[in-house]
């Protein structure tokens, strides 16, 4: 047994378990404090750009949510029309207060892109990997793993049933404000550099996939194969086709996309809160994490010193 400063006696297994948990909690609180504070600083220090004039790279945008011509999504739990959703289903385990807990049995998030539209243009938002802070959030309880809106057992009635489930759903709605900071890219309109040699090789590869048609077009002497002189004509024709493809791609309309940065450490945050409100929420989370760090680190040190 290990004497913990004369307060209690713990077996070695329990001592190292409690000490490890307190240390892990301190590390988690430190990470949460630093990341939330860093997110708040990014939001406060990054100037807001317009879609039409935004530079390529990390940008901050403010606009309105738009479906971009798609039909609205339906959230899985409440069947609510939306542009983005996140949900979680938890099952209540345990009969007594001492051992009761909620265990996640289903969860998910939508990945379909949607538009951010401002006065100068529109930008597609690819939400995959985003840190999302929605203001629309609902939590309720029921007796079914997948509830229908009209058959959810709530409140005291739900607690009397044999199985209890807790549902949490968050969502974005069209025509509401959207704040976004992430990696901005523009495609089309002749913006991309074109490797003509690679494009020409791709054209030839596509032609070779239908070799009988290639022979019909370029086998001038009818010997059933492409000789060197005929291959030269193939290459010239492929170069012309590649140039035509490049011109067609250059005439395509410009499409703007905001996504998760490839480089770690850069933010990708989406929220329908006002920018100042979001910053204050993140700073508040950082302060609470600091309180948790102080408590868990103090406990961990106290245990380690034993």
C-alpha positions as CSV (number, residue, x, y, z in Angstrom):
1,X,0.0,0.0,0.0
2,X,1.1,3.6,-0.7
3,X,0.6,6.3,1.9
4,X,-0.7,9.4,0.1
5,X,0.5,12.2,2.5
6,X,-1.3,10.6,5.4
7,X,-4.7,11.2,3.9
8,X,-5.4,7.8,2.4
9,X,-3.8,4.5,1.6
10,X,-3.9,3.2,-2.0
11,X,-2.8,0.0,-3.6
12,X,0.0,0.5,-6.2
13,X,-2.6,-0.3,-9.0
14,X,-5.0,2.3,-7.8
15,X,-2.3,4.8,-7.0
16,X,-0.9,4.7,-10.6
17,X,-4.4,4.6,-12.1
18,X,-5.5,7.8,-10.2
19,X,-2.1,9.5,-10.9
20,X,-2.2,8.7,-14.6
21,X,-5.8,9.9,-14.9
22,X,-5.0,13.2,-13.2
23,X,-1.9,13.7,-15.4
24,X,-3.9,12.9,-18.5
25,X,-6.6,15.4,-17.5
26,X,-3.9,18.1,-17.0
27,X,-2.5,17.4,-20.4
28,X,-5.9,17.5,-22.0
29,X,-6.8,20.8,-20.3
30,X,-3.5,22.3,-21.4
31,X,-4.2,21.3,-25.0
32,X,-7.7,22.6,-24.9
33,X,-6.6,25.9,-23.4
34,X,-3.9,26.6,-25.9
35,X,-5.9,25.5,-29.0
36,X,-9.0,27.5,-28.0
37,X,-6.9,30.6,-27.3
38,X,-5.1,30.2,-30.6
39,X,-8.4,29.9,-32.5
40,X,-9.6,33.1,-30.8
41,X,-6.4,34.9,-31.8
42,X,-6.7,33.7,-35.4
43,X,-10.3,35.0,-35.6
44,X,-9.5,38.3,-34.0
45,X,-6.3,39.0,-36.0
46,X,-7.2,37.8,-39.5
47,X,-8.7,40.5,-41.7
48,X,-12.0,39.8,-43.4
49,X,-11.8,39.3,-47.1
50,X,-14.4,39.5,-49.9
51,X,-14.9,36.4,-52.0
52,X,-14.1,38.2,-55.4
53,X,-10.8,39.7,-54.2
54,X,-9.7,37.1,-51.6
55,X,-6.1,36.0,-51.9
56,X,-5.2,32.3,-52.3
57,X,-4.4,30.8,-49.0
58,X,-5.7,31.3,-45.5
59,X,-8.6,33.8,-45.5
60,X,-11.5,34.9,-43.3
61,X,-15.0,35.3,-44.9
62,X,-18.3,36.6,-43.7
63,X,-21.5,36.0,-45.7
64,X,-24.8,34.2,-45.9
65,X,-25.5,30.5,-46.0
66,X,-26.8,29.2,-49.4
67,X,-27.7,25.7,-50.7
68,X,-26.1,26.5,-54.0
69,X,-29.1,25.0,-56.0
70,X,-29.2,21.8,-54.0
71,X,-32.3,20.5,-52.2
72,X,-31.9,21.0,-48.4
73,X,-30.6,18.1,-46.4
74,X,-32.8,16.4,-43.7
75,X,-31.2,15.9,-40.3
76,X,-31.2,12.2,-39.3
77,X,-33.0,12.6,-36.0
78,X,-35.6,15.4,-36.2
79,X,-35.9,15.3,-40.1
80,X,-35.2,19.1,-40.1
81,X,-34.3,20.8,-43.4
82,X,-30.8,22.2,-43.2
83,X,-27.5,22.7,-45.1
84,X,-25.3,21.0,-42.5
85,X,-25.9,18.8,-39.5
86,X,-24.1,16.9,-36.7
87,X,-25.9,14.4,-34.4
88,X,-25.2,12.0,-31.6
89,X,-27.4,9.3,-30.0
90,X,-26.5,8.1,-26.5
91,X,-28.0,5.2,-24.6
92,X,-28.4,5.3,-20.8
93,X,-26.6,2.4,-19.1
94,X,-26.8,1.4,-15.4
95,X,-29.7,1.2,-13.0
96,X,-28.3,3.1,-10.0
97,X,-27.0,6.7,-9.8
98,X,-23.6,5.4,-8.9
99,X,-23.0,3.4,-12.1
100,X,-25.3,5.2,-14.6
101,X,-23.7,6.7,-17.7
102,X,-24.5,7.7,-21.2
103,X,-22.8,5.7,-24.0
104,X,-22.7,7.0,-27.6
105,X,-24.3,4.4,-29.9
106,X,-24.7,6.5,-33.1
107,X,-23.1,9.7,-34.3
108,X,-22.3,11.4,-37.6
109,X,-21.8,14.7,-39.5
110,X,-22.8,15.8,-43.0
111,X,-20.1,16.3,-45.6
112,X,-22.0,17.9,-48.5
113,X,-20.6,21.3,-49.6
114,X,-22.7,24.4,-49.3
115,X,-22.2,28.1,-50.3
116,X,-21.1,31.2,-48.5
117,X,-22.4,34.1,-50.5
118,X,-21.4,37.8,-49.9
119,X,-22.0,41.0,-52.0
120,X,-19.1,40.2,-54.4
121,X,-19.6,36.5,-55.1
122,X,-20.0,32.9,-53.8
123,X,-17.6,30.4,-52.3
124,X,-18.2,26.7,-51.9
125,X,-17.5,25.5,-48.3
126,X,-16.2,21.9,-48.0
127,X,-17.0,21.2,-44.4
128,X,-14.9,18.0,-44.1
129,X,-12.6,18.3,-41.1
130,X,-13.9,21.7,-40.0
131,X,-14.3,22.8,-36.4
132,X,-17.9,23.9,-36.4
133,X,-19.7,26.1,-33.8
134,X,-23.4,26.1,-34.7
135,X,-25.9,28.2,-32.7
136,X,-28.8,25.8,-33.5
137,X,-28.6,22.9,-31.1
138,X,-31.3,20.7,-29.6
139,X,-31.0,17.9,-27.0
140,X,-33.9,15.7,-25.9
141,X,-34.6,12.2,-24.6
142,X,-36.8,9.3,-25.9
143,X,-37.2,5.6,-26.0
144,X,-36.2,4.8,-29.6
145,X,-32.7,4.5,-31.0
146,X,-33.8,6.5,-34.1
147,X,-36.6,8.8,-33.0
148,X,-39.4,10.1,-35.1
149,X,-40.4,13.7,-34.3
150,X,-44.0,12.6,-33.4
151,X,-43.2,9.6,-31.3
152,X,-40.4,10.8,-29.0
153,X,-41.0,10.0,-25.3
154,X,-39.8,13.0,-23.3
155,X,-39.2,14.0,-19.7
156,X,-40.5,11.8,-16.9
157,X,-42.2,9.4,-19.2
158,X,-39.0,8.6,-21.0
159,X,-37.3,7.9,-17.7
160,X,-39.8,5.2,-16.8
161,X,-39.3,3.2,-19.9
162,X,-36.9,0.3,-20.0
163,X,-34.5,2.0,-22.4
164,X,-33.6,5.6,-22.4
165,X,-31.9,7.5,-25.3
166,X,-30.5,11.0,-25.4
167,X,-30.4,12.8,-28.8
168,X,-28.2,15.8,-29.7
169,X,-28.5,17.5,-33.0
170,X,-26.8,20.7,-34.4
171,X,-27.4,22.3,-37.8
172,X,-27.0,25.2,-40.2
173,X,-30.0,26.8,-41.9
174,X,-30.0,28.6,-45.3
175,X,-30.2,32.4,-45.4
176,X,-28.4,32.9,-42.0
177,X,-25.0,34.5,-41.5
178,X,-21.9,32.3,-41.7
179,X,-18.4,33.1,-40.5
180,X,-15.6,31.0,-42.0
181,X,-11.8,30.9,-41.8
182,X,-9.9,28.3,-43.8
183,X,-7.8,27.6,-46.9
184,X,-9.2,29.5,-50.0
185,X,-8.6,28.3,-53.6
186,X,-9.9,29.5,-56.9
187,X,-10.2,27.1,-59.8
188,X,-11.1,27.7,-63.5
189,X,-10.9,30.9,-65.5
190,X,-7.4,30.1,-66.6
191,X,-6.0,30.5,-63.1
192,X,-4.3,27.1,-63.0
193,X,-0.9,26.5,-64.6
194,X,-1.3,23.8,-67.3
195,X,1.4,21.2,-68.1
196,X,0.8,20.8,-71.8
197,X,3.1,17.8,-72.1
198,X,1.3,15.9,-69.3
199,X,-2.1,16.9,-70.9
200,X,-0.9,15.7,-74.3
201,X,0.3,12.3,-72.8
202,X,-3.1,11.9,-71.2
203,X,-4.8,12.5,-74.5
204,X,-2.7,9.8,-76.2
205,X,-3.3,7.4,-73.3
206,X,-7.1,7.9,-73.8
207,X,-6.8,7.3,-77.5
208,X,-4.7,4.1,-77.0
209,X,-7.5,2.7,-74.8
210,X,-9.5,2.4,-78.0
211,X,-6.8,1.1,-80.2
212,X,-9.0,0.1,-83.2
213,X,-10.2,3.6,-83.4
214,X,-6.6,4.9,-83.2
215,X,-5.6,2.6,-86.1
216,X,-8.6,3.8,-88.2
217,X,-7.6,7.4,-87.7
218,X,-3.8,7.2,-88.1
219,X,-2.8,4.0,-89.9
220,X,-2.4,5.5,-93.3
221,X,-0.7,2.5,-95.0
222,X,-3.2,0.0,-93.6
223,X,-0.6,-2.4,-92.2
224,X,-2.4,-2.8,-88.8
225,X,0.1,-0.9,-86.7
226,X,1.3,2.6,-86.0
227,X,4.8,3.2,-87.4
228,X,7.2,6.1,-86.4
229,X,5.9,8.5,-89.0
230,X,2.3,7.8,-88.0
231,X,3.2,8.2,-84.3
232,X,4.5,11.6,-85.1
233,X,1.1,12.5,-86.5
234,X,-0.5,11.1,-83.4
235,X,1.6,13.3,-81.2
236,X,0.8,16.4,-83.3
237,X,-2.9,15.7,-83.1
238,X,-2.7,15.1,-79.4
239,X,-0.9,18.4,-78.9
240,X,-3.7,20.2,-80.8
241,X,-6.3,18.4,-78.7
242,X,-4.5,19.3,-75.5
243,X,-4.3,23.0,-76.5
244,X,-8.1,22.9,-77.2
245,X,-8.8,21.3,-73.8
246,X,-6.6,24.0,-72.1
247,X,-8.5,26.8,-73.9
248,X,-11.9,25.3,-73.0
249,X,-10.8,25.0,-69.3
250,X,-9.5,28.6,-69.3
251,X,-13.0,29.8,-70.4
252,X,-14.8,27.9,-67.6
253,X,-16.2,30.2,-64.8
254,X,-14.1,30.7,-61.7
255,X,-15.1,28.5,-58.8
256,X,-14.0,29.5,-55.3
257,X,-13.6,26.8,-52.6
258,X,-12.8,27.0,-48.8
259,X,-11.5,23.8,-47.2
260,X,-9.3,22.5,-44.4
261,X,-5.7,23.6,-44.8
262,X,-3.2,20.9,-45.7
263,X,-0.7,22.3,-43.2
264,X,-1.3,21.3,-39.6
265,X,-1.9,24.1,-37.1
266,X,-3.8,26.4,-39.4
267,X,-7.5,26.9,-38.5
268,X,-10.6,25.8,-40.3
269,X,-13.6,27.1,-38.4
270,X,-17.2,27.5,-39.4
271,X,-19.9,29.2,-37.3
272,X,-23.2,31.0,-37.6
273,X,-22.4,33.0,-34.5
274,X,-21.3,36.5,-34.9
275,X,-17.5,36.8,-35.2
276,X,-17.1,38.6,-31.8
277,X,-19.5,36.1,-30.1
278,X,-17.4,33.2,-31.4
279,X,-14.2,34.7,-30.3
280,X,-15.6,35.4,-26.8
281,X,-16.9,31.8,-26.6
282,X,-13.5,30.4,-27.5
283,X,-11.8,32.6,-24.9
284,X,-14.3,31.5,-22.3
285,X,-13.6,27.8,-23.2
286,X,-9.9,28.6,-22.8
287,X,-10.4,30.1,-19.3
288,X,-12.4,27.1,-18.2
289,X,-9.7,24.9,-19.5
290,X,-7.2,26.9,-17.5
291,X,-9.2,26.3,-14.3
292,X,-9.3,22.6,-15.1
293,X,-5.6,22.6,-15.7
294,X,-4.9,24.2,-12.4
295,X,-7.0,21.7,-10.5
296,X,-5.9,18.6,-12.4
297,X,-2.2,19.6,-12.3
298,X,-2.3,20.3,-8.6
299,X,-3.9,16.9,-8.0
300,X,-1.4,15.2,-10.2
301,X,1.6,16.8,-8.5
302,X,0.1,16.0,-5.1
303,X,-0.2,12.4,-6.1
304,X,3.2,12.1,-7.7
305,X,4.9,13.6,-4.7
306,X,3.5,10.8,-2.6
